[in-house]
Amino acid sequence: MAGIETHIPTNRRRFLLSSGAAVAGAGAAWALPSQRGSSAAPAAAPAQPLTDTSPVRSGARRSAPYGATTLDTAATLAGSGSYRRITSGPGWPLVVRGDIASAAAGRQDRRTALACFVQFTDLHVADVQSPLRTEYLRAGSPGSWRAQEALSVAGSVSLVEQANAVRGGPHTGRPPAFVMSTGDNIDNHSMVELEWFLTLMSGGRITPNTGDPTSYEGVQNSGLALYWHPDDSLRDQDKRRGLPPIPGYLEAAMRPVVSPGLRLPWYSTPGNHDDLPGGCLAPQDPVLADYLTGARKLFSVPDADVAAFAKVLNSGGDPKSTVLKEILSRNAAGARTVTADERRRMFTPHEYLRAHLNPAFAGAGPVGHGYTDNHLDGDQMYYSFTVAEGVIGISIDTTYRSGHYEGSLGTEQLRWLERTLAAHSSRHYDADGRLVRNTGADDAHILVFSHHHSPSMTRRPDAARTEEKRHDGEEVIALLSRFPNVVAWINGHSHVNHITPHAHPTAARSFWEVNTASHVDYPQHARIIELVDNHDGTLSLFATLIESAAPHHTDFDDLSAVGLASLYRELSYNAPGLAAGLTDGVHEAMAGTAADRNTELLVRRA
C-alpha cells in the first residue's frame, strides 16, 4: 500500500499515501586536540544562530561528489524546467545555535568528545507490487505516488555504504559507535519487507521482487497514464513533465542487490509503517490481510472513491480501514489479476520482535538490535541502552497499534520512561516543579529516540490498547523537561529537517528536538550526531546531515545498483511541483533552513 503520511508542507504531504539494553561504543571520553592556539577566557556569545567560521576536523572528508557529509558538498538541481538533473553543489555551513545556552568563546580548545553515532530514519523499504498499496490515490494528488520508490532497496544499500565510509565524526574525529534507525524502516507492514530491511542492515542478498518471479506486476507497466512508464513509449503524465524513458528500468529495479551490511552495531525503533499496513490501517483486519497476500490488485478507482478515502485520512480508529474495504469491494470487477504471494503477509508485534532477535540478522550486533527475549513478554518495543560511557539512549514506541499514522505514548510506557530518566539523574523536578534528589542514581547524559516528532503525537484512543490513556507530544516534552540530564529528543516521521529548542524558564531544564528528513523523499538525508563536553558548563550536540554514497551524477544508461541509487535521489528531487519549487523556498519546507541542517546545538550541562 502506498504509505500514508500527512506531514508538512501540508499542500504536498496531506494526501501523501505514497507507498508514503546492549552496550555500544562504551569507553573513555576522547580529548580533542586544540584547533586554535591558547584558549581564551569564556565569553558569552549571542543567543541566536550564527555561521561558525572556525576550523573543524576534516579526517572524515572525501572529495565531491562523494563528500562524507553535506559540510563538503550537497546534491542540488541544475538547469531549469520541470525535470532537472542532479549535480554537486556547495556544502552547507555549520550553524551554531545558542537558543537555550550561550556559545562561549574558546570552547573549541577545551572540548572532550563523549559520543558519536548515525541516525537513519524513514527508509520506507517498499514492496511496490503489493496488492494493498493505494497508488491510484494519485488521481487526487500527483504527490501521492513516488516515481522513485521501486528503487528503495538500492537507495538504502547506498546509505548503508555511506555509513560504513564515515570513519569519524566531522567535528570530533570519533568513530561512530552505532546506527539508530528511528522508524518507518519498511512501508507496507509486510513480512517480506521486514526481511529486506533486516538483511539491508545486517548484510546479504535482497531480491526486491514479489509475486511473479520473472516479471513486474505493478502500476509502472499498467498502461495507465496516471503513472510513469519508464520502459515504454506511453505518453504518461510524468513523461509530459519531463521524466525520461529508461528502457530496462523495471527489470533492473527487481534484480538482486547485495548489501554489505553495517560494519557497526545498529538499533531499531518502530514507526507507524512498521506496525501498520500503509502506516495507518488496522493490522488485525482479516479482509485486508487476505487482500494483501491475494491475487487481485486495483490500479485505478473512480474519483469519488479517491475523495472518499481522502476524507477519512485524518480520522482515528477504523474508518480508514472500513472505507478502503468498501472501495476494494465496490471496484472488485476492475481489479487486475496478479500473482499471489504469502510472503507479503502482515506480521504481529511478537513476530516483529522475533525477527530482530533472529541470529541470521545479528549483523554487527547487538543481538536483537535493542530488543531482548524479555521484550517478547507483552510485546514491548521500548528499551534503554548505553550510547557511550556516561551517555544513555532511550528508545520509545510511539505507534497506535489499532491504526493511525499519528503517535502517542500509553500510560504504562510513560511511567517506564519517567522511571528510566530518574534512574540516570541524581536530581530532577517533580510535576509541580519541586527539586527531587536521587543520590543513588547513576548520572548520565540522556538522548531519547522515537519515530514520531512531538507535533505528530496526539491523545486519540487506541483500540488495540483500550485500557490505557494515551499521551501526546506536549506531555512528553513536559516530562523530559523535568530532567536536566536530557540533552535531545531525536526522531523522524515528518520527512522534514527541523530542529526545535524546547526552552524552559529554568535554563538547565531545556533540551533540543532534532527531527530528520526521510531517505525515501527529497532530500534523502541521514545524520551524524556527535556529543561533546565544552568544559564551560555547556555541552554541544553536533547534528550533521549526510547523503547516500551514490554519485550525484546520474546516467540513464547505468542500471547498476550504484546507477539506480543515483537515479533514486534524482527522481526524489523531481517530485511533482518540487523541482520548480526549489527556486522559491519550497525546498526549505523539507530540507529545512540552514539552522535545521548542519548545526552545533548548545545546551546547559546538568
C-alpha positions in Angstrom: 0.0 0.0 0.0 1.2 3.5 -0.7 2.5 4.8 2.6 0.1 7.2 4.4 1.8 10.3 5.6 0.3 13.7 6.4 3.2 15.8 7.3 4.2 19.4 6.3 4.3 21.0 3.9 0.5 20.4 4.0 -0.2 21.1 0.4 2.2 18.2 -0.6 2.0 15.8 2.3 -1.6 15.7 3.4 -2.6 13.5 0.5 0.6 11.5 0.5 -0.4 7.9 0.8 2.6 7.2 -1.3 3.7 3.8 -0.8 4.3 7.4 1.9 19.8 -2.9 26.5 23.2 -3.6 24.9 26.4 -1.6 25.1 27.5 0.3 22.0 30.7 2.3 22.0 31.3 2.3 25.7 34.7 3.7 26.6 36.6 6.7 27.8 35.8 10.1 26.5 38.0 11.4 23.8 40.1 14.5 24.4 40.1 16.7 21.3 43.3 18.3 20.0 43.4 22.1 20.1 42.1 23.7 17.0 43.5 27.1 17.8 46.2 28.5 20.0 45.9 29.1 23.7 42.3 29.0 25.0 40.6 32.3 25.6 38.5 33.2 28.6 34.9 32.1 28.2 32.7 34.9 26.9 29.0 34.8 26.2 28.0 34.7 22.5 24.7 36.0 21.1 21.9 33.6 21.8 20.9 33.1 18.2 22.1 31.1 15.2 25.3 32.2 13.6 27.6 30.7 11.0 30.7 29.2 12.5 33.9 30.2 10.7 36.2 28.2 13.0 38.1 25.2 11.6 36.6 21.8 12.0 38.2 18.4 11.9 38.5 17.0 8.4 39.5 13.5 8.9 36.2 12.1 7.6 36.1 14.2 4.4 36.1 12.9 0.9 36.1 14.9 -2.3 32.8 15.7 -4.2 30.6 14.1 -5.4 31.4 11.6 -2.6 31.7 14.1 0.2 31.3 12.2 3.5 28.9 14.9 4.8 26.9 17.9 3.5 29.6 20.1 5.0 31.6 19.1 2.0 29.0 19.0 -0.8 25.3 18.6 -1.2 23.2 17.5 -4.1 21.5 20.2 -6.0 19.4 20.6 -9.1 20.9 22.2 -12.2 19.3 23.9 -15.2 15.6 24.7 -15.5 12.3 23.1 -16.4 10.0 20.6 -14.8 12.7 17.9 -14.7 16.1 18.9 -13.6 19.4 17.0 -13.3 21.4 16.5 -10.1 24.8 18.0 -9.7 27.2 18.5 -6.8 26.5 21.8 -5.1 28.5 23.6 -2.3 28.5 22.2 1.2 26.2 23.8 3.8 27.8 25.8 6.6 27.8 24.9 10.3 25.3 27.0 12.2 25.8 27.5 15.9 22.5 27.7 17.8 22.6 29.4 21.1 18.8 29.4 21.6 18.9 27.7 25.0 22.6 28.1 26.1 25.2 30.7 25.1 28.2 29.7 23.0 31.3 30.7 24.9 34.5 31.7 23.1 37.4 29.2 23.3 35.2 26.1 23.7 36.9 24.6 20.6 40.1 24.3 22.6 38.5 22.7 25.7 36.2 20.1 24.2 36.0 16.4 25.0 34.2 14.1 22.7 31.6 12.0 24.5 29.7 10.1 21.8 29.2 9.8 18.0 26.6 7.8 16.1 24.5 7.9 12.9 20.7 8.3 12.6 18.8 6.7 9.8 15.1 7.4 9.5 12.1 6.7 7.3 13.8 4.4 4.8 10.4 3.1 3.7 11.9 -0.1 2.1 8.9 -1.0 -0.1 7.4 -3.9 -2.0 6.0 -1.8 -4.8 3.8 -4.6 -6.2 1.8 -5.2 -3.1 -1.9 -5.5 -3.8 -2.8 -3.4 -0.8 -1.0 -0.3 -2.0 -3.2 2.6 -3.0 -1.2 4.3 -5.8 -4.5 5.2 -7.5 -5.0 8.0 -5.0 -2.5 9.9 -7.2 -5.5 10.8 -9.2 -6.4 13.3 -6.5 -2.9 14.5 -5.8 0.2 13.9 -8.0 2.5 13.7 -5.0 0.7 10.7 -3.5 2.8 8.2 -5.5 6.6 8.3 -5.8 8.3 7.6 -9.2 11.4 6.5 -7.3 10.0 4.1 -4.8 10.8 0.9 -6.8 14.5 1.8 -6.1 14.1 1.9 -2.3 16.4 -1.1 -1.8 19.2 0.1 -4.0 19.0 3.6 -2.5 19.1 2.2 1.1 22.0 0.0 0.3 23.9 3.1 -0.8 23.1 4.8 2.5 24.5 1.8 4.4 27.6 2.1 2.3 27.9 5.8 3.2 27.6 5.0 6.9 30.3 2.4 6.6 32.6 5.0 4.9 32.3 7.5 7.8 35.5 6.9 9.7 34.9 9.7 12.2 32.6 12.5 13.1 33.4 15.7 11.2 33.8 17.7 14.4 35.5 15.2 16.8 37.1 12.5 14.6 35.5 10.0 16.9 34.3 6.9 15.0 30.5 6.3 15.0 29.6 3.7 17.6 26.3 2.6 16.1 23.4 3.5 13.8 19.9 4.2 15.1 17.1 3.8 12.7 14.1 5.8 14.0 11.3 4.0 12.3 9.3 3.6 9.1 12.0 1.2 8.2 9.6 -0.5 5.9 6.5 0.7 4.0 3.6 -1.9 3.9 3.9 -3.8 7.2 4.7 -7.0 5.3 7.0 -9.8 6.3 8.9 -9.7 3.1 9.7 -6.0 3.6 10.8 -6.7 7.1 13.2 -9.4 5.9 14.6 -7.0 3.3 15.2 -4.3 5.9 16.9 -6.7 8.3 19.1 -8.0 5.5 19.9 -4.5 4.4 21.2 -3.5 7.8 22.9 -6.8 8.7 24.2 -7.8 5.2 23.1 -10.2 2.5 21.3 -10.6 -0.8 18.0 -8.9 -1.4 15.7 -9.6 -4.4 13.2 -6.6 -4.4 10.5 -8.5 -6.2 7.3 -10.3 -5.1 4.6 -12.1 -7.0 5.7 -13.4 -10.3 9.5 -14.1 -10.0 10.0 -13.3 -13.7 8.0 -10.2 -14.3 6.9 -6.9 -12.8 3.2 -6.7 -11.9 2.8 -3.2 -10.6 1.5 0.2 -11.8 4.5 1.2 -13.9 3.6 -1.1 -16.8 -0.1 -0.9 -16.4 -0.8 1.2 -19.5 -2.4 3.9 -17.3 -1.1 7.4 -18.0 -1.5 8.1 -14.2 1.9 6.5 -13.6 5.5 6.9 -15.0 6.2 4.1 -17.5 10.0 4.1 -17.9 10.1 1.1 -20.2 7.7 2.1 -22.9 6.7 5.0 -25.1 3.4 5.7 -23.3 3.0 9.5 -23.0 2.1 9.3 -19.3 1.7 12.3 -17.1 5.2 12.0 -15.7 6.9 11.9 -19.1 4.8 15.0 -20.0 6.5 16.8 -17.2 10.0 15.7 -18.3 10.7 12.3 -16.7 12.8 10.3 -19.1 12.2 6.9 -20.8 14.6 4.4 -19.3 14.4 1.0 -21.1 15.2 -1.9 -18.8 14.3 0.1 -15.7 11.8 -2.3 -14.2 13.9 -5.4 -14.8 16.9 -3.6 -13.2 14.7 -2.5 -10.2 13.8 -6.2 -9.5 17.4 -7.5 -9.8 19.1 -8.9 -6.7 21.1 -6.4 -4.7 23.8 -7.3 -2.2 24.0 -5.2 1.0 27.4 -5.1 2.7 25.5 -4.6 6.0 26.5 -2.1 8.6 30.0 -2.6 9.9 28.9 -1.1 13.2 26.1 -2.1 15.6 22.6 -0.9 14.9 19.5 -0.3 16.8 15.8 -0.2 15.7 12.9 2.0 16.8 9.4 1.2 15.4 7.4 3.6 13.2 3.7 3.6 12.1 4.6 1.9 8.8 6.5 -0.9 10.7 3.4 -1.5 12.9 0.5 -0.9 10.5 -0.3 -1.6 6.8 0.0 1.6 4.9 1.1 3.3 8.1 -2.5 3.8 9.3 -4.7 0.8 8.7 -5.8 -1.9 11.2 -3.3 -4.7 11.1 -5.7 -7.3 12.5 -8.3 -6.8 9.8 -8.8 -10.2 8.1 -10.2 -8.8 4.9 -7.2 -6.5 4.4 -4.8 -9.3 5.4 -6.3 -11.6 2.8 -6.2 -8.9 0.1 -2.5 -8.2 0.8 -1.4 -11.8 0.0 -4.0 -12.4 -2.7 -4.2 -12.3 -6.5 -6.2 -9.2 -7.2 -4.9 -5.6 -7.3 -6.6 -2.3 -8.1 -4.7 0.1 -10.4 -7.3 2.8 -10.6 -10.6 3.8 -9.0 -13.2 6.5 -9.7 -12.6 10.0 -8.5 -15.4 9.7 -6.0 -13.6 6.8 -4.2 -10.3 8.8 -4.1 -12.2 11.7 -2.5 -14.0 9.3 0.0 -10.7 7.8 1.2 -9.0 11.3 1.5 -11.9 12.5 3.6 -11.3 9.9 6.3 -7.5 10.1 6.4 -7.5 12.4 9.5 -10.0 10.3 11.4 -9.0 7.9 14.2 -9.6 4.2 14.6 -11.3 2.0 12.0 -13.0 4.4 9.4 -10.0 4.3 7.1 -9.9 0.5 7.0 -13.7 0.4 6.6 -13.7 2.9 3.7 -10.8 1.1 2.0 -12.6 -2.2 2.2 -15.7 -0.6 0.7 -13.5 0.7 -2.2 -11.9 -2.7 -2.8 -15.3 -4.4 -2.8 -17.1 -1.8 -5.0 -14.3 -1.9 -7.6 -13.6 -5.7 -7.5 -14.6 -6.2 -11.1 -12.0 -3.7 -12.2 -9.1 -5.3 -10.3 -6.4 -7.0 -12.3 -5.0 -10.5 -11.7 -1.6 -10.6 -10.1 0.5 -13.4 -8.6 -0.5 -14.2 -5.0 2.4 -14.2 -2.6 2.2 -15.3 1.0 5.5 -13.6 1.8 3.6 -10.3 1.8 1.6 -11.3 4.9 1.2 -8.9 7.8 3.1 -9.7 11.0 2.3 -9.3 14.7 4.4 -7.3 17.1 5.6 -10.6 18.5 6.8 -11.6 15.1 8.5 -8.2 14.6 10.5 -8.7 17.8 11.3 -12.3 16.9 12.7 -11.3 13.5 15.0 -8.7 15.1 16.2 -11.4 17.6 16.9 -13.9 14.8 20.6 -14.7 14.8 20.5 -14.7 11.0 20.1 -10.9 11.2 22.5 -10.2 14.0 25.0 -8.4 11.7 27.5 -6.3 13.7 25.1 -6.6 16.7 23.8 -6.3 19.2 21.6 -9.4 19.1 18.1 -8.1 18.9 19.2 -4.5 18.0 17.9 -3.1 21.2 15.3 -5.8 21.9 15.8 -8.9 24.1 13.8 -12.0 24.9 12.3 -10.1 27.8 10.6 -7.8 25.4 8.6 -10.7 24.0 6.6 -10.8 27.2 3.9 -8.2 26.4 5.5 -7.4 23.0 7.2 -4.3 24.4 9.1 -2.2 21.8 10.8 0.3 24.1 14.2 0.0 25.8 17.3 1.8 27.0 20.9 1.2 26.0 24.4 2.6 26.5 25.4 5.1 23.9 28.8 5.6 25.3 30.4 5.9 28.8 28.2 8.4 30.7 25.6 8.6 27.8 22.3 6.7 27.8 19.9 6.2 24.9 16.2 5.6 25.4 14.1 4.3 22.5 10.4 4.7 22.8 7.5 3.2 20.9 5.1 5.9 19.8 2.8 4.0 17.5 -1.0 3.5 17.6 -1.3 -0.3 17.0 -5.0 -0.1 16.2 -4.4 2.0 13.1 -3.4 5.6 12.8 -0.4 7.4 11.3 -0.1 9.8 14.3 1.7 8.8 17.5 1.3 8.7 21.3 2.5 7.0 24.5 0.4 4.9 26.7 0.5 5.5 30.5 2.5 2.3 31.2 5.3 3.4 28.8 5.2 7.0 30.0 5.7 5.8 33.6 8.5 3.5 32.4 10.1 6.5 30.7 9.9 8.5 33.9 11.5 5.7 35.9 14.3 5.3 33.4 15.0 9.0 33.3 15.1 9.1 37.1 17.5 6.1 37.2 20.1 8.2 35.4 19.5 11.6 37.1 20.8 12.4 40.5 18.3 15.3 40.5 15.2 16.2 38.7 11.9 18.1 39.2 8.6 16.7 40.0 5.4 17.6 38.1 4.9 20.6 40.5 8.4 22.0 39.8 9.9 20.8 43.2 13.6 19.6 43.1 14.0 15.9 43.8 17.4 14.4 44.7 18.2 10.8 44.0 21.7 10.1 45.4 21.6 6.5 44.2 21.2 7.4 40.6 24.0 6.9 38.0 24.1 10.4 36.4 24.3 10.3 32.6 23.6 12.5 29.6 20.3 11.3 28.1 19.3 11.0 24.4 15.7 10.0 23.6 14.8 8.3 20.3 11.4 7.9 18.7 9.7 7.7 15.3 7.1 10.4 15.8 8.1 14.0 16.5 6.2 16.0 19.1 3.7 17.8 16.8 2.5 14.4 15.4 1.7 12.9 18.8 -2.0 13.1 19.8 -4.3 11.7 22.5 -6.6 9.5 20.3 -7.9 6.3 21.9 -6.1 3.2 20.7 -8.5 0.4 20.1 -5.7 -2.1 20.5 -4.9 -0.9 24.0 -8.3 0.4 25.2 -7.3 0.1 28.9 -4.7 2.8 28.6 -4.9 6.5 28.4 -2.7 8.0 25.6 -0.3 10.9 26.0 0.7 13.4 23.4 3.8 15.3 22.4 3.3 18.2 24.8 3.1 15.7 27.7 6.3 14.0 26.6 8.0 17.4 26.3 6.8 18.3 29.8 8.2 15.0 31.2 11.6 15.4 29.5 11.9 19.0 30.7 11.8 17.8 34.3 15.2 16.1 33.9 18.2 18.4 33.3 20.2 15.4 32.1 18.1 15.2 28.9 20.1 16.6 26.0 18.0 15.9 23.0 14.9 14.0 21.6 15.8 12.6 18.2 13.1 11.5 15.8 11.7 11.3 12.2 8.2 10.8 10.7 7.8 14.3 9.3 10.1 13.8 6.3 11.4 17.2 7.1 14.7 18.5 8.7 13.7 20.7 11.6 15.4 21.4 14.9 13.4 22.8 17.8 14.7 24.3 21.1 12.4 23.3 24.0 13.3 26.2 26.3 12.3 26.2 29.9 12.4 29.2 32.4 14.8 27.1 34.4 17.6 27.0 31.8 19.0 23.6 32.9 15.7 22.1 32.0 15.8 23.0 28.3 16.6 20.5 25.6 16.6 20.1 21.8 14.3 18.2 19.5 16.1 17.0 16.3 13.8 16.0 13.6 15.4 14.4 10.5 14.0 14.1 6.9 13.3 10.8 5.3 15.5 8.7 3.0 12.7 8.0 0.5 11.6 11.6 -0.2 13.6 14.7 -1.1 16.2 15.5 0.3 17.1 11.9 1.3 19.1 12.7 4.4 20.5 10.9 7.5 22.6 12.5 10.3 25.9 12.0 12.1 25.4 13.1 15.7 28.3 14.0 18.0 28.1 15.0 21.7 30.9 16.9 23.3 31.6 18.5 26.7 32.8 22.1 26.3 34.1 22.2 29.9 32.4 25.6 30.4 29.1 24.4 31.8 27.7 23.5 28.4 27.5 20.6 26.0 27.4 20.8 22.2 25.4 18.4 20.1 26.6 18.5 16.5 24.0 17.3 14.0 25.5 16.9 10.5 23.5 15.7 7.5 24.8 13.0 5.2 23.5 11.7 1.9 23.9 8.2 0.4 27.2 7.1 -1.2 25.7 7.3 -4.7 27.3 9.8 -7.1 25.4 13.0 -7.7 25.8 12.5 -11.5 23.0 10.3 -13.0 23.5 8.3 -16.2 20.2 6.9 -17.6 22.1 4.1 -19.3 23.7 3.0 -16.0 21.3 0.5 -14.5 23.8 -1.0 -12.0 23.0 -0.8 -8.3 25.1 2.3 -8.0 23.4 3.9 -11.0 20.0 3.1 -9.6 20.9 4.7 -6.3 21.8 7.9 -8.0 18.6 7.8 -10.0 16.7 7.2 -6.8 18.0 10.5 -5.5 17.4 12.4 -8.7 13.8 11.2 -9.1 13.0 12.3 -5.5 14.3 15.8 -6.2 11.9 15.9 -9.2 8.7 15.0 -7.3 5.7 16.8 -8.7 5.9 20.5 -8.1 9.2 20.2 -6.1 11.8 20.8 -8.8 10.2 24.1 -9.9 9.6 25.0 -6.2 13.3 24.7 -5.3 13.8 28.2 -6.6 11.0 29.8 -4.4 11.6 28.4 -1.0 9.6 25.1 -1.2 12.9 23.2 -0.6 13.2 24.7 2.9 9.9 23.1 3.9 11.6 19.7 3.6 15.3 20.2 3.6 15.0 22.8 6.3 16.7 26.2 6.7 20.4 26.4 7.4 19.6 26.3 11.1 17.9 22.9 10.7 20.8 21.2 8.7 24.4 21.3 9.9 24.3 22.6 13.4 26.0 22.9 16.7 23.3 22.8 19.4 24.4 24.3 22.8 22.7 23.0 26.0 23.4 23.5 29.7 25.4 20.7 31.3 23.4 19.1 34.1 
